Amino acid sequence: MQTPYGQLSYCSNIHPGESWTDHFQQLQLHVPVIKQQVSPHQPFGIGLRLANTASLELAKEEPLTAFRQWLQENDCYVFTMNGFPYGSFHDTVVKDQVHAPDWTSPDRVAYTIRLFRILAALLPEGMEGSISTSPLSYKYWCNRCEEEKNSVTESATLNILLIVEQLVKIHRGGGPLMHLDIEPEPDGLLENSAEYIDWFRHTLMPAGIPFLQDKFRVDEATAVAWLKNHIRLCYDVCHFALVYENPTDVLRQMEAYGLKTGKIQISAALKSAMPTDTDKRKIVLDAFRQFEEPVYLHQVIAQTASGSLIHYPDLPQALADGYNQEVNQWRSHFHVPVFLDRYEVLESTQSDILDVLQLQRQQPFAPHLEVETYTWDVLPSGLKQEIAASVSRELQWVKQVLEF
């Protein structure tokens, strides 16, 4: 839905369905209910997630026409998509495979181009579109040596430039402005603002400027402008909170280099101070243990008294080191409803959401805002309510924060 501070919706990756038929059934079931609760008198935007299988089906003329008709009949539209998870995302073990295929793969390129073509066909006239995506690859797949990491980064960057080429052609041909929004996350090849900015300045730009000049015979300034327009940051609030980044500092650095944010993913992680008392720490560890489950990665980043960070690839590894007395805080990558600031003895990183939305209110820095609490299926029973009611409550909470 349109707000004074950008387009606002939720990501449909909360709904199962890897085929288009199955996912569309979920949209038909839940979206009209959510719209009635949060946007009864104005059009309602959808943040669409399509698995590769679903994208192949929806790319065909008949289902795409039928979906456009359904959107019109229900006063809905699509303005953003989540192109991070390529394969199955529910009722299976996802873990690090959420990054597969990574950006070194032609399959990732073909999938993303297909998503942009679908998005271009769905976007309302005059509206820009965004697709968020993986931060190039997963660090643990290419951590044997620095040379291997550099090779993966260079290969991934060249493939991303193929996306830029397509987006430039679409826009120059009279189509919508669309951007690919890179989403840093813990243990991604790009996992924080410093790594994203360094990649953009020292890998994407040096490769992208001559690439675009060669393809389109334009000057350097035009090539730079195209790169900054079509490749942007996806600011996932949960992810940046996990790596202990201050939102104001991130935006200041982005602005200093003239880089843009395409989408804010509004999401919250779990956190807690880690008591030095053994009995009290056991209570905290037992609380985190409720969130240990086999589907998604729940990276933990611990902070020591000196301010250094210890990275654990998943919750089990962190729990195994739970009594490390050097550690005074944990933050875990488990998305919890954004309207909660705590659950039992644990807190959420909701305060980071409040800070980011306050910055968006003061001076909007991203056109799209998307609530992304995809963990509904694996939440502890104490956090679950009916899915449409939960999504509606999250959106209402965000609206209230933005309006007041």
Protein Blocks (a to p, Z undefined) as FASTA:
>chain_A
ZZfkbccdddfklpgcjbfklmmmmmmmmmmmmmmmmmmmbccdddddddfklmmmmmpm
klmmmmmmmmmmnopacfbdcfkbmbdcehiafklmlmpccfkbfklmmmmmmmmmmmmm
mpcghiacdddddehiafklmmmbmklmmmmmmmmmmmmmmmmmmmmmmmmnopacdddd
ddddehiablbfklmmmmmmmmmmmmmmmmmmmmnopafklmmmmmmmmpccdddfklmm
mnopafklmmmmmmmnopacfbdcddddddddddfblklmmmmmmmmmmmgcfkbccddd
dddfkopacddfbfklmmmmmmpmkbcbdcddddddfkbcbehjbccfklmmmmmmmmmm
moccbfbdcdddfklmmgcfklgccfklmmmmmmmmmmmmmmZZ
